[in-house]
Amino acid sequence: MKAKSFFKGPGIWIVVVIGMLLVAFATLAPGGAARIDTDKGLGLLADGKVEQARIFDGENRVDLTLKDDLQINGQDKGKSVQFFFVDARAVDVVKAVTDAKPASGYTDQPIESNWFSGLLSLLIPVILLGALFWFLMTRMQGGGSKIMQFGKSKAKMVNKDMPQVTFVDVAGADEAVEELQEIKEFLQEPAKFQAVGAKIPKGVLLYGPPGTGKTLLARAVAGEAGVPFFSISGSDFVEMFVGVGASRVRDLFEQAKANSPAIIFVDEIDAVGRHRGAGIGGGNDEREQTLNQLLVEMDGFDVKTNVILIAATNRPDVLDPALLRPGRFDRQISVEAPDLIGRDQILQVHAKGKPMASGVDLKAVAKKTPGYTGADLANVLNEAALLTARSNANLIDDRALDEAIDRVMAGPQKRSRVMKEHERKITAYHEGGHALVAAALRNSSPVTKITILPRGRALGYTMVVPDNDKYSVTRNELLDQMAYAMGGRVAEEIVFHDPSTGASNDIEKATATARKMVTEYGMSERVGAVRLGQGGGEPFLGRDAGHERNYSDQIAYVVDEEVRRLIDQAHDEAYAILTENRDVLDMLALELLERETLNQAEIASIFSDIRKRDFREVWLSKETRPVQKAGPVESRQERAEREAQQEAKEARLEEPLDAQPPHPQGVPEDAPFQGGIPDSGPDVLRG
């Protein structure tokens, strides 16, 4: 096997070139005569020790054949010697040879034309340059024996003999799996669909944020159907040579058709499928030619070919419309971040093979990680396993999982950073300001964690996590978000009268939220419900190379004023909350300085005496519009829940007195009633 690879590879050609060089040197090099100095050679001629002499014209060389062996410094040089001379001494050398009158005579040797040596002198540079060019080209193509194969596809084929991924390994994407079940059935039983005239989608586009499992879904389809799976990245189609991309597209589809039924998976298809006509330069022209060939190949699919193209992208908005039309990517499946149930399922999948402590509740971990993708959750469990191994423990417990969530969200803890007590106090009041404002507002999510331990670039952070997954945000919730984002800056103003730079990121987020409320969400009275700007149209992603602002300078001035008004309103609201609850803020800061990290139960205990803000007034978007007092209609589920609660209340009232449990305080039955319904006290933030 090794001998065959040697003869097929460049090794045999290297041996041939070296052999030709050796032959050339042996042919062109002079004979084996010993070389001596010029004066020594002239002395031998003068002493009559030369039997024969040959003068080589053009080389300034004289070869001598001596009568006896020559001895120099005790070394035997033999009877054949040679010496060289310069043009200035040519006359003297010829005269010396003539005067010596060698016994066998002397002769002049003119320059002879050696066709073999001349041919070698021409071929050797050509061969060397050719070998160098071949070596460079094979290196560029990823190895030997691939010269002139630029147009071959780089797709990796995964056949049914390799380890398979099935739908069992996919969690948190039930809707996407249900859509892809049909693809699996077509690949397994195409006749069932063709019998009723049904046409299976030629292409399936999976789009969604990174890490949501798009590639995993494509592999699961191939694993379920048991067909060859060709995987390639969109960037693999484009090369430095013109026409390579289109050639690779053709070769890829030819391979898939030869192995049909098969699946072609193109990851990050936006690298080659972006909107045409927006780029500048020849590279963009090559990408467009590749896209054109891809469109042709997708149109050229035969109904009975049984080849399905699955593509994945994070940016479906930049893809060319011709690629998304019916007949090409007929089915477009959104793969979003999983919900609470989906996160729990994903954690269960990734927890396999990892020893968990008996008290670990993965549902609680799923609740703490809203917005996490499958890749993020896998990273959380892996980090927890690494932390457990680092501490020489055998089981992954809740502490390791909590630390893993913090590491994934904010980075590793900087234990080596030593902060002065004053800086720690500023951080404690800053984070306490965030948490207190969030807890006092009526539309914000619960505060689940506060820490002043530095992580990443942050000196601390406050975790505000909703009880349930949210898919839309109301105006009041956005106002609350801006208010508690400004809470850290306001706390520094109230307590130290000298704000720090730690609020820069908070101000950036609050400003971005306010600008979106004005320009995108239509939540400004002065601007109205209009969309201003084209937001998200970055030219480098494949859209237009530039765009003009679609509103006037006057509107831009109004937008800036409204953004400033919303930020000032959030600032004032946070100032009022922290001023009213200064005692709670001081208590929270003191606890943070002592414990450094507080969990949800500890936070709720500190906030038990917090003064909640009143609900905001009804927002009408315009003062002249009348207020509608009628609320939303009651749904069937809400009606059923209300009726069930009413029935349970009536059942409790109908229970006989002797059936009631004893009073928890031990009050005797005949004790007089001491008052009305007790006051429940202020609202308590509970998880």
LINFEN-V756397 format. One record per pair of residues at least 4 apart in sequence whose ideal C-beta (glycine too) atoms are under 6 Angstrom apart, sorted by the first residue. I is the first residue (numbers start at 1). GAP is how many residues later the second one is. Records with the same first field share a line. If there is no record, write none. Layout:
I->GAP, GAP
This chain:
5->4
6->5
7->5
9->135
10->134
17->110
24->4, 96
25->4
27->90
28->89
33->30, 47, 48, 49
34->43, 47
35->47
36->4, 5, 45, 47
38->45, 47
41->42
42->54
44->5, 6
45->5, 51, 55
49->17, 18
50->14, 50, 52
51->14, 16, 51, 52, 53
52->13, 50, 52
53->11, 44, 49, 53
54->9, 53, 55
55->7, 53
56->5, 53
57->51, 53
58->53
60->24, 25
61->21, 23
62->21
63->19
64->17
65->14, 15
66->4, 13
69->7, 9, 10
70->7
72->5
77->4
85->4, 8
89->4
97->9
102->4
120->4
123->4
137->10
138->6, 8, 9
141->5
150->91, 94
151->93, 96, 97
152->99
153->95, 98, 99
154->82
155->75, 77, 97
156->75
157->71, 73
158->4, 71
159->69
160->66
164->59
165->4, 54, 55, 58
166->54, 57, 58
167->10, 53, 57
170->7, 46, 50
171->174, 175, 178
172->166, 170, 173, 174
173->4, 40, 162
176->41, 157, 159
179->154
180->41
183->38, 125
184->37, 40, 41
185->4
186->4, 7, 14
187->38, 40, 74
188->37
190->4, 116
191->4
193->5, 7
201->129, 130
202->96, 99
203->106, 125, 126
204->106, 127
205->106, 124, 127
206->8, 106, 127, 129
207->106, 109
208->4, 126, 127, 128
210->104
211->162, 164
212->123, 161
213->4, 161
214->98, 121
215->52
218->47, 92
222->5, 7, 41
227->34, 35
228->31, 34
229->34
230->26, 34
231->34
232->4, 34
233->34, 35
234->32, 34, 35, 37, 38
235->36
237->8, 11, 35, 53
238->7, 49
239->5
242->44
243->4
245->41, 45
246->43, 44, 47
249->44, 45, 48
253->44
256->6, 8, 51
257->48, 50
260->45, 46, 47
261->45
262->45
263->45
264->45
265->45
266->45
267->45
269->4, 42, 44
270->4, 43, 45, 48
272->15, 18, 19
273->18, 46, 47, 50
274->44, 268
275->43, 45, 267, 268
276->12, 44
278->264, 265, 266
279->5
295->27
298->30
301->4
318->223, 224
319->4, 5
323->5
324->5
326->4
337->34, 36
338->4, 5
339->130
340->26, 129
343->23, 26
344->18, 19, 22
346->28, 31
347->4, 15, 18, 19, 30
350->28, 31
354->31, 42
355->40
356->4, 40
357->38, 40
365->36
368->37
370->99
372->4, 5
379->29
380->24, 25, 28
383->21, 24
384->12, 16, 17, 20
387->13, 16
388->5, 8, 12
396->4
406->4
407->5
410->45, 46, 48, 51
411->44, 45
413->40, 42
414->40
417->37
419->4, 5
426->74
427->25, 32, 33
428->4, 24, 161, 164, 165
429->62, 66, 160
430->58, 61, 62, 72
431->19, 21, 29, 31
432->4, 153, 156, 157
433->54, 55, 57, 58, 145
434->28, 50, 53, 54
435->12, 15, 27
436->145, 149
437->46, 47, 50, 137, 140
438->6, 9, 26, 46
439->8, 168, 171, 246
440->137, 170, 172, 173
441->39, 172
442->173
443->33, 34, 37
444->36
445->19, 20, 21
446->239, 241
447->17, 156
448->15, 17, 152
449->14
450->12, 148
451->9, 146
452->8, 140, 144
453->143
454->5
466->4
473->4, 5
475->48
476->140
478->35, 39
482->28, 31, 88
483->87, 90, 91
485->21, 24, 25
486->4, 24, 84, 85, 88
487->87
488->15, 18
489->10, 14
490->84, 85, 88
491->4, 87
492->4, 7, 8
493->6
494->84
503->4
514->49, 52, 53
515->4, 48
516->4, 5
517->4, 6
518->6, 9, 41, 44, 45
519->13, 14
522->7
524->38
526->32, 36
527->35
532->19
534->13
537->6
539->6
551->4
578->7
580->31
581->4, 29, 30
584->26
587->19
588->18
591->4
598->4, 5
600->87
604->81, 82
607->78
608->76
612->71
620->5
634->4, 5
655->4
663->4
667->4
